């Protein structure tokens, strides 16, 4: 199930090229974008680049895998990497509100910045307006690029319902906050009266998501104060969004679409590939995470299931044969029946029909043993003989709770069949994507047994990405 060599994505040349300044990992949620971005950043740093990884994932596991107690809006140096090539690795996690605050603080004097930061409308907007996170991710990217402190920035895009939100949201928020809207929102204060109320109704229809949280007498005043302060501080947000958008289209940027070999994830990936092409974004290729493999791919699911059924049938026949042999062993049957009679019959002793009477002494006497205890037919002697016979008698029936070798083998064959069926589904999904986009280069990463929790795990992911090794880890013979 290896890829066509013409479609294999070679990532080392991309990371080694100093003309590559930004790598954007994008895709739908839950496909491993954050881990991929961190692994690429680590690999580039250990190959001599000065790298900063901008992640949006709030989970602590990424910070822990990099040996950092916590990540925040300031790049933190990652220790423990191989810096023999002169590289460095820094990591940070986007703080959406803090980034918005930094924009205000950078473009306003202290007094005006305080007015904006304390404005209720601004606080609502910066904390949760739709598209703010995506916009701020791009704003932070622009800030990092302008600082020119790092020669490679790796961006982990925000998780979202749709991967396309990453490209759409900055423009949506920029349009919402552009200069024309600012001028319109300041107009009611000048017009007043019914004209202002009429405009308020229009504004409410445009801004239901945010303004609905601020119902009250101060609503219009808060909005007017905010936009007036922003207008005099710096121009429209749309201009800034457009500038960042052009940065993404620059030759030094490379987009990597990250997906898993699942129908929904690859459908999102296909949409994103088409959108990147339509927007003239520099697209490098597809990273396919969590690809399953098998060391016995030559054994098909059908053959494995057939072999498991044959083993089950053989095991059932063996158990049935063992049961018949045990029933045919009169000694075992008689002794077990005799013991049952001795234990349970109310007239065991002194009865001509008791089991004891059937086990007569060699001299033909009947009844219980003599008082001297020399009779071998006594209950004590019988129990002793039973214990010896039970110990010496061979048994083919597996102990309770244990399985035969055939049953265990059949279970393993069924597990293999399930794995091969999964591989077949993944291959069909990948084939459909390849048929739609045969030009897309692909790098595959094998599904791992657990989460990545340290630099060694990230390094292994980077090695697999660069060498395109989706196969299972090799074991020493």
Buried (B, 14 or more C-beta within 10 A) or exposed (E): BEBEEEBBBBBBEBBEEEEBBBBBBBBBBEBBBBBBBBBBBBBBBBBBBBBBBBBBBEEEEBBBBBBBEEBEBEBBEBEEBEEEEEBBBBBBBBBBBBBBBBBBBEBBEEEBBBBBBEBBBBBBBBEBBBBBBBBBBBBBBBBBBEEEEBBBBBBBBBBBEEBBBBBBBBBBBBBBBBBEBBEBBBBBBEEEEEEBEEBBEEBBEBBEEBBEBBEEEEBBBBBBBBBBBBBEBBEBBBEBBBEBBEBBEEEBBBBBBBBBBBBEBBBBBBBBBEBBEEEEBBBBBBBBBBBBBBEEEEBBBEBBBEBBEEBBEBBEEBBEEBEEBBEEEEEBEEBEEBBEBBEEBEEBEEBEEBBBBBBEBEEEEBBBBEEEEEBBBBBEBBEEBBEEEEEEEEEEEBEEEEEBEBBEBBBEBBEBBEBBBBBEBBBEBBEBBBEEBEEBBBBBBBBBEEEBEEBEBBBBBBEBBBEBBBBBEEEEE
